[in-house]
Amino acid sequence: MELAAKKERGLGLLAMLATLLIWASFFISLRASGQSPLTVGDIALLRFVPAALVFGILSLPKKKQIKATAKRYLFAIAIGAGLPFFLLAANGLRLAPVADGASLIPGILPLFVSSIAAYCYREKISNIRKLGIGLIFIGIGLFITHSLSSGQHQVLQGHGLLLAASFSWAWYTIGMRVSGLSPIAGGAILAISACLLLPVLYTMGWVEFNLMSAPAYDVVFHLLIQGIAAGIIANYSYGYAISRLGAEMSAALGSFTPVIAALMAVVIFDESLTLTTATAMGMIVIGALSASEIIKLKPMVIRSQVKPTSQ
């Protein structure tokens, strides 16, 4: 029994490692989209259409289970990781550096997950979680202070969108945990709902499409990163990790994304990694690990030596 549990945990960790690498590439791809003729609507099409086809077909045997799932859980999955999340993240990353986006979305995630779990499900917040939440707040404060002091109000607006995206993803994480749905079923819900919502937003003038006139290289690049890697593989691997490791631990491990993404951005986009940014990232990573109780406080046990009394 213990061996089986270790195996499940190991598979969950491998799934989370794959997710981290893909998430870092996801942020790089969104940042690169700001330098290409592809619109946010185009990237959304490339991300969600392949996933809707693959997960939609694979989830057909689970159709009854999906229908029987509480609508509030389906809504949390569809909104939390579907088109609304994507639009928040994409527009936020067009205003803020990759390091900021990779820190504020997965880095703040454990804070929102713990807060939702405590408020909605009355889970008790331990001292180590409170310490982690405090460190995360300090990290956010450093990001905001840096933007204000340098007069980068556009970046500050991006930070707001990225925080909203992280809150949205937290609802998805909780929704997946409490719904009991498989990663494939969850992927089908978020991808199909996004495909249905895209034409609505297009008619309202909220998104535009330029896919047919974009260079083939841009289309293939974003199709591979957004559609195949992030839209299909990462959606499945993250859902699998949640089922094996739990929502809190999966969210905490996601806090390592900014480190990977920031290093990639330095090489690809020549983005500078300032001391303030590095410190803020460090605070958020340590805080996320603490908030999800991967780092635990060991209580100090004081043993008093009692001298035997003479009788």
N, C-alpha and C positions, 0 to 999 in steps of 0.2 A: 504493500500500500504506500509506504514511504518512498520507495523507488519510483512508483508511478507518479507520485506528486512532484518529485524532483524532475522527472522527465517532462511533465506538463509545464513546470516553471521554466525549464530550459528552452522549450519550444516557444513559450511566451516571450522570453528574452530575445531569442533569435528574431521573432516576428517584430519586436519593438526596434531592434537594431536596423532591420530593413526599412522600417517606417521612418526612423530618424534620418537615414541617408536620403530617402525619397522626399521627406519634408524639407530638408535643406535645399535639394534641387528644385522643389516647388517654389520656394522663396526666390531663388536665383532666376527661375523662369518668369515669375511675375514681374520681377525687377527688369528683366530683359525685354518684357513686352512693352514697357514704356518707351523703348528705343526702336520699336518696330511699327509698321503700319497696321498691325493687328489691333483691334479694339478689345475692350474687356469682354464684350459680347462674343467676339470670335473665340477668345480663350475659353470662355464658359462653354461654348459649343464643343470645342475640342476636348474639354475635360469631362463633360457629363454625357454626351451622346454615346461614346463607346462603352462607358460604364453602364448606362441604361440598357443597352443591347445585351451585354454580357451578363450582368446581374439579373436583368429582367427574365432572361431565358432560364438561368440556373435556379431562380427562386420560384418558378412555376409550381413545383411540388409543395412549396410552403405557402401557397396562396391562402388556404384556410386559416393557417396560424397567423398570418399577417392581418387578415380581416378581423380575427378575434382579439388582436392586440388593442389595448386602450388607445383611443384616438390621441390623447395628450402625449403619449410616448411616441407615436408616429409623427406627430407635429414637431416634437423636440428633435427627432432625427432629421426630418425633412428641412426644417429651418436651421437647425444647429450646424449641420455640415453641408447643406445644400447650397442653392443659389444665393440666398441672403448672406451667408458666411463668405462665400467666394467673392461677392461684390465688395463687401467691407474690406476683406484682406487685399484684394487687387487694387482698389483705389487708395487704400492706406499705404501700400508699398510703392505707389507711384509718387507719393509725397515724402516718404521717409526712407532712410537707408535700410539695406537688407538686415544688418545687425540689429536695428531697432525692431523691425518686423518679426524677425526670428526670436527675439527675446520676449516681446510683448504678447505674441499669440500663444505659443506653447509654454513660455516661461510663467505667465500669469495664470495659465490654465488651472494648476493645482489650487490656487487661491479661490477661484470661482467654483471649482468642483467641491472643495471643502465647505465653502459658504453655502452653496445650494444644498449639500447633504445635511449640513447642520440646521439650516432654516426650514427646509421642506421635509426632511426625514428625521429631524430631532437627534442627529448624531452628535455625540459629545466631542468637543474640540479639546484635545490634550494640550499640555504645556508646550510640547515640541512643535505641534501644529501652529500654536499661537506665535512661537518664535519664528517659524518659517514665514508666516503671513506678515510679520513685522519686517523681516528682511526683504520680502517682495515689495512691500510698500516703499521701503528705502530705495530699492532699485528703480521703481517707477518714478519716485521723486527726483532721482539723479537724472534720468532721461528728460523729464519735463524741465527741470532747472537748467540743464544744458541747452535745451532748445530756446528757452526764454532769454537766457543770458546772451546767447549769440544772435538773438533777433530772428530766429528761424520759425516764424509763426506758421508757415506752410508745413513744416515738419511736425509742429505741435498738433495741427489738424490731422495729419497722418497718424499720430500717436492715438488720438481719440478714436479714429476708425479701427485701428489695430486692436485697441482694448475692447471695442464693441465686438469685433470678430472673435476674440478670445472668449468673451462671455457667451457668445453664440455657440462656439465649439464645446464649451463646458456643458451646455444643455444637451448637446448630442452625446457626449460621453456618459452623462447620467442616464439619458434616455435609452442608450444601448444597454447599460447595465441592468436597469430595472425592467426593460421590456422582455428580456429573455430571448430575443431574436438572434439568429445567426448573423455573422458578418456579411454573408451573401444577401440575406434578406434586408439588412440595414442598408447595404450599398444600393440595392434596388430601389428602396424607398427614397433615399436622398437624390439619386441620379434621375429617376423618372420624374419626381416632383420638380426638379430643376428644369428638365426638358419641357415640362408642361407650363412652367412659369415664364420661361424665356420669351415665347411669342406674346404673352400678355404685357411684359415690360417693354417689348419692342413697339407694340401698338401705342403704348403710353409715351413713347419717346425717351424712355429711361436707358435703353441700351441701343447700340448701333452695330451693324455688321459690315465687315469689309474683307471677308474671307476669300472671296473669289479673285480679288485683285492683289492679294498679298503674295510676296515671293514664296516659292515652293519650299525653300529652306526653312523659313520662319514657321510655315504650317507644319512641316514634318517634325521640327524641333519641339514645338509646343504640344503636338499630338503625342509624341513619345513621353515627354515629361509630365504633362498635365493629364492627357487622356489615358495612357497606358499605365505609367508609373504611379502618379498621384490619384487618378480617378479610379483605377481598378486595383492595382497591387496594394497601395497604401491603405485604401479603404478596407480591404480585406485583412491586411496584416495588423492594422490598429484594432479593428474589431476582434480579431483573434487574440491579440495581446490582452485586451480588456477581459475577455472570457477566461484567460489563464492566469493573469496577474492581478486583476481587479482594476477598477476605474482610477483609484488614487495612485497606485504605483505606476500605471501606464501614463497617467498625466505627469507624474514626477519625472519619469525617464524622458518624456518629451522635452523637458527643460534643457536637455543637452543639445537640442537643435541649433540654438543661436551660436554656439561655439563652432559647430561644423559649417553653418551657413556664413558666418562672419569671415572665417578663414577662406572659404571659397570666393566670397565677394571681394576680398583684398586682392586675390589673384586675378579674377575675371574682370571686375569693374574698377580696380585700383582704388577702392574705398579705403579711407583712412580709419584706423581703429584707435580712437583717442583713449587717454587714461580714464576719463569719466565714463565713456561707453563700456570699456573693459570692466571697470569697477561695478557699474550698474548690472552688467551681464552676470558677473560673479555673484553679486548679491541675490539676483533673481534665481540663478541655478541652485545655490545653497539653500535659499528660502524655499524653493519648490521641492527639493529633496526632503527638507525638514517638514514642510506642510503636509507631505504625503507619507511621512513617518518611515521613509527609507533610512534616514539618519535617526537614531533613537538615543534619548538621554538615558544613561545608565544611572539608576539611583545609587547614591553613596550609602553604604551600609556601615555604620559605626558599631563596632563590636567592643563592648566594655568588658574589661577583664575583672571578674568578680573574685575577690580573694575568699577562699573558704574560711568560714568562721570556726573557731575552736569550740568544741562542745565540752 
